[in-house]
Amino acid sequence: MERLQDRQKAYARAADQLKKTPDITQSLKKLRYNIRETEEMLRQLNLQLPPDLRLEPFHFVEKRQESDEADTPTDGTNTGNKIT
């Protein structure tokens, strides 16, 4: 009987963790959006500098899972400085 209770507790903990998945996914989407926005602001700021003071293009690059590869640019824009 005790083994069944232990298994039930383990399944309850697993179920609680699964409930957190949508919240974590939403947080990651917001984070990705904010990183893209920050990258664009850095690009715009850099363009305001005189040409001789401009920095190399800077790109944030995240390690992607197969399901995210559809979002990967194919136009060669991921060059320059990178953070992984």
N, C-alpha and C positions, 0 to 999 in steps of 0.2 A: 504494500500500500504506500509505503514511504517513497519507493521508486517512482510510482505514478505521480505523486505530488511534486517530486523533484523535476520530473519531465514536464509537468504542467507549468511549473514556475519558469522553466527554461523557455518553453514555448511562449509564455506570456511576455517574457523579456524580449524575445525575438520579435513578437508582434508590436511591442512598443517601439522598438528600433525602426521597424518598417513604417510605422506611422510618421516618423520624422523625415522620411525620404522626400516627400513633396516640399516640405519647408526648406530642406537643404538644396534641393533642385532650384527652387525659386531664388534663394540667396545667391547661388552660383550664377544664375541668369542675370541678376542685378549687378553682380560683380563684373561679369564679362561686359555688360553694357557700359558701366562706369569706366572700365579700362579703355574701351574703344573711344569713349568720349574724351578721356584724358589724353589719349594718343592724338586725337584730332586737335585738341587745344594746344598741345605741345607743337604740333606741326604748324598751326596758325601763328603761334608765338614766334617760332623759328623764322617763319617767312617775314615777320616784321623787322627782323634784324637786317643790317646791311649785309650784302652778299659775302663780304670777307669775314664776317663774324658768325655766320650761320654754322650750325652743327650738322653733322651727318644725319640723314633721316633715321628716326628712332622708331622701332616697332616692337610692341609686346607680342610675344608668341607663346601660346599655351600648348601644352601637350594635349593632343586630341584623341578621343576614342573614335572608333570606326563610325559611330552614329553621328559624330560631329563633323566628319570630314566633308560633308556637303557644304559647310560654311567656309571651308578653306578657299582663299582666293586663288585663282588660277592665272591671274594677270601678272604675276611676278612682283607684287607689291611688298612681299615679305622679305625685303633685303635691308641691309643696314644693321644697326645695333639691335640686339635681341635680348630679351629676358625670357628664360624658360623656367 
